[in-house]
């Protein structure tokens, strides 16, 4: 009799512990996102120039879009990203700043983790910072 009562209890406890171990990103309903561009080309830019640029996107799905994290692999800062969910049909922005005091080519990637099927979107920065004259 005790075995019959213990088994359902253990199964229920196991299931709930597994659900709690998942992070929120796997529990949120999926949506879709469309960026105006996934590459920002600085072209040839002078050392010390304004390195601020904006990636603009739209939630093209049917569920709220949540940006969990934005990671940078470069000498750039993530200045701003939406903290609240973006409703279907609405736009959002991710603002970045590249350190233009570093002379040379710009070939960098920013990764956006979001509630879409692929889970992430790579964004690229390219160009070249020229020496001061």
C-alpha positions in Angstrom: 0.0 0.0 0.0 2.8 2.5 0.9 4.6 1.6 -2.4 1.5 2.6 -4.3 1.3 6.0 -2.6 5.0 6.7 -2.7 5.5 6.1 -6.5 3.0 8.9 -7.6 4.5 11.2 -5.1 8.1 10.6 -6.3 7.1 11.0 -9.9 5.3 14.3 -9.3 8.3 15.6 -7.3 10.7 14.5 -10.1 8.6 16.3 -12.8 8.3 19.5 -10.8 12.1 19.6 -10.1 12.8 19.2 -13.8 10.5 22.0 -14.7 12.1 24.3 -12.1 15.6 23.4 -13.5 14.7 24.7 -16.9 15.3 28.4 -17.5 12.6 30.8 -18.5 13.8 30.9 -22.1 12.6 27.3 -22.7 9.2 28.0 -21.2 8.3 31.1 -23.2 6.2 30.7 -26.3 8.2 31.1 -29.5 7.9 34.0 -31.9 9.8 35.4 -34.9 12.0 38.4 -35.3 13.1 40.4 -38.4 16.0 42.8 -38.3 16.3 45.6 -40.8 19.9 44.5 -41.2 22.0 42.0 -39.3 25.3 43.7 -40.3 26.3 47.3 -39.6 29.0 48.5 -42.0 31.0 51.4 -40.5 32.9 51.6 -43.8 36.0 53.7 -43.4 35.7 55.6 -40.1 38.2 58.0 -38.5 39.9 57.2 -35.2 37.9 58.7 -32.3 34.7 59.0 -34.4 31.2 58.3 -33.0 30.9 54.5 -32.9 27.3 54.4 -31.8 25.0 52.4 -34.1 21.5 50.9 -33.8 20.1 47.5 -34.8 16.4 47.9 -35.4 14.0 44.8 -35.4 10.4 43.9 -35.5 8.5 41.1 -33.7 6.9 39.4 -36.7 5.4 36.6 -34.7 2.2 36.1 -32.7 3.8 36.0 -29.2 5.7 38.6 -27.2 9.4 38.7 -28.1 11.8 38.5 -25.1 15.4 39.4 -25.4 17.2 37.5 -22.6 20.8 38.5 -23.2 22.9 40.3 -25.7 26.6 39.3 -25.7 29.5 41.1 -27.4 32.6 39.4 -28.6 34.3 42.7 -29.3 35.6 46.0 -28.2 32.0 47.3 -28.2 29.5 48.0 -25.5 25.8 47.2 -25.5 24.3 50.6 -24.7 20.7 49.6 -24.6 18.3 46.7 -25.4 14.6 46.3 -24.6 14.0 45.1 -21.1 10.3 44.5 -21.5 8.8 42.1 -24.0 8.1 43.5 -27.5 4.5 42.8 -28.5 3.7 41.3 -31.9 4.0 43.8 -34.7 6.0 46.2 -32.6 9.6 47.4 -33.2 12.6 47.5 -30.9 16.2 48.6 -30.9 19.6 47.3 -29.7 22.1 50.2 -29.5 25.8 49.4 -29.6 29.0 51.4 -29.4 32.3 50.3 -31.0 35.5 51.7 -29.6 36.8 53.7 -32.6 40.1 54.5 -30.8 41.3 51.1 -31.9 42.8 51.5 -35.4 42.3 48.7 -37.9 39.6 46.4 -39.3 36.3 45.9 -37.5 35.1 42.3 -37.7 32.9 41.6 -34.7 29.9 39.7 -33.7 27.1 40.4 -31.2 24.8 37.5 -30.2 21.2 38.1 -29.2 19.5 35.4 -27.2 15.7 35.5 -27.8 12.6 33.3 -27.7 12.7 32.2 -31.3 13.2 28.7 -32.7 17.0 29.1 -33.3 17.4 30.8 -29.8 20.0 33.3 -31.1 20.6 35.8 -33.7 24.2 36.8 -34.7 24.6 40.5 -35.5 27.8 41.7 -37.2 29.9 44.9 -37.2 32.4 45.5 -39.9 34.5 48.3 -41.3 37.9 49.8 -40.7 39.1 52.5 -38.3 41.6 54.7 -40.0 44.6 56.4 -38.4 44.4 60.1 -37.6 46.0 62.3 -40.2 
